Amino acid sequence: MSKITLCALLIGIFFNAPAQKFGHFSTDDVVNKMPTHRQAQSEIDALSHTWMNEIKDKYREIGNLENKLQSEKILLTTEMIRDREREIETKLKEATDYQYQVFGPYGLFFLKKQELIRPDMDKISEAAERVCKKHNLDYLMDKSSGPTLVYTNPVHDYTDFILEELGLGDPHDTIK
């Protein structure tokens, strides 16, 4: 096959290929209008604050024990000093284990956040799928999930459609 025939064939395939339709939306804009998400976020913040205070209290107690040991060290026997140091080490291990259990990967904080946020994210995903089907989109990208898009034409922004699907759209706004 000659080069000209090959080029003509490739050009024919390229120009006859169906165009793919893209769109984008902002998850951040959608979740900021979801009352259930705001409520879940408030609960997550309250739990985080409670757990942080518990952890701070544990470390504060360890600091108090260390200070007490230092101030009484001259009055204690070697055995008593070792016992208190072991107690401090045990409490330090308990505190770090608890901190990891709560805020480590797949810890209580992660699991609770996933439990509370998942229903809203599922609703958004289902709404996005319905919007794609209604508007014959091949791809719908989330522009708030990272710096993956350099430019987005506002004409292709489907955030309002997803908000409408979720019943959260502005009643005074008309979607173009």
JOSULHU-V839528 format. One line per field, one symbol per residue. phi: phi as a letter, one per 40 degrees, with the letter a starting at -180 (. if undefined). psi: psi as a letter, one per 40 degrees, with the letter a starting at -180 (. if undefined). burial: 1 if it has 16 or more other C-alpha atoms within 10 Angstrom, else 0. A space follows every 50 residues. Layout:
phi = ???
psi = ???
burial = ???
//
This chain:
phi = .cccccccccccccccccccbbaaabddccccbccccccccccccccdcc cccccdcccccccccccccccbdccbcdcccccccccccccccccccccc ccbcdgcdcdcccccccddcccccccccccccccbfccabbcccciccbc abcdcccbdcccccccgbcccccbcc
psi = hidddddddddddddehiihhiiiihdddddeehdddddddddddddddd dddddddddddddddddddddedeeiiddddddddddddddddddddddd ddeihfadddddddddddddddddddddddddddefhdhhiheeeifehd ihhddehedddddddefeiheehhh.
burial = 00000000000000000000001111100110010010010001001100 10001001101100110010000000000010010001001100100110 01100001100110011001100100110011000000011110000000 00000011111111110110000000
//
